[in-house]
């Protein structure tokens, strides 16, 4: 009830009483006192009822008004929030590859979750390796193969391969005709235009006559069988996107070329001599190389050049090779400044000499790898690359002149002093040492950060399954 209504109800009976007293003193009373008392009581009751009713109506009107105002306010707030979320989602989508801080936060969270689940005993097979713990504990992994595409980390985490396509089963290990490949062969599979998840029907050794040129949106998944690509040409990922290579033994690759080779269902052409790399990545993006064994090739084991970017090289076993990994075409090719590569959870093993990796221009995150062998150096570079080494285990060779992890290739000290190379949380064994340079602030390494590093003390466990896995049906892998 409003204050003005209360005052009216209070004053009106007093006014009427004064009025009747006035008429009584003036001998002008026209009705009996009994009738006056009855009339006064009735009038007072009537006024009270009218006042209560009016107050209730006014109160309800105010409540309804406030309800409408509240609904309008909530509607306005929801509208504003919706716009803000859309703006944020659009921004994140737009910069999904180019925003390494987003990668750091997302993968650090997955690592924390993986570690916590392991501590709590949720997964008996958990290792703390966020890639493996994402899918390996599933005994029905063979029915859920494409789950792997959701387990990537680092700069190549958005590589989906053939996740959105059908399965293609390789049944024939032959490579008789690189221009007109037989259906059922790996060459026939990789040249198709559609997304494909390529699997194998049995153990096999594939000797390629010419380089295997892959089309976009392909996964080669050798889990469940021993599949070797060996003693001939090997893999070329050129001007394509969204490639996953998993579970292969790639070794003894030879230079091939000066021949016609098909690269898609609609094109074949003349190929000059290939170098004999195990995996050559040329002008491509969103590439993930995971759980492979690579050794004994004519040139590099993994080479990524000519503007390639958004690459993750993880859980691989490298052995018996000289120039292991080249990332960047040449000092003069500045388009490689956009290159971002994550090298994580790999084992660099016996018989390796140098380039693990050798970097140019771009941004390179080397995290939680196990370096047990090198003869010259482990990590090298030229042309001002940014190298962020975190949580690795470096075991130096016995040679007293080869204990330095790093090498600035063909560059004077006055030039490389400003290059951003840092070591953070690395474990140095047998006299190994890392020569840092440039800025020490973490902000300088934002574009060379792609995931949260675990303690170097865990590297042995994290990399214990590097290379192809011994997966069997109806068992955890």
Secondary structure, DSSP 8 states (H G I E B T S, - for coil): --HHHHHHHHHHHHHHHHHHHHHHHTT---S-HHHHHHHHHHHHHHHHHHHHHHHHHHHHHHHHHHHHHHHHHHHHHHHHHHHHHHHHHHHHHHTTTT-HHHHHHHHHHHHHHHHHHHHHTS-TT--S-HHHHHHTT-TTGGGSGGGGGG---GGGTT--TTTTSEEEEE-B-----SSS--TTBHHHHHT-SS-EEEEESS-EEE-BSS-EE--SSEEEE-TTS-EEEESSB-EEEES-EEEEEES-EEE------SEEEEEETTEEEEE------SEEEES-EEEEEES-EEE--SS-SEEEETT-EEEEEES-EEESEEE-EEESS-TT-GGGGG-EEEEES-EE-TTEEE-SSEEESSEEEEES-EE---SS-SEEEESS-EEEEES-EEE--S-TTS-BSEEETT--HHHHTTS-EEEES-EEETT-B---BS--SGGGGGGG--S----GGGHHHHTTT-SS----TTS--
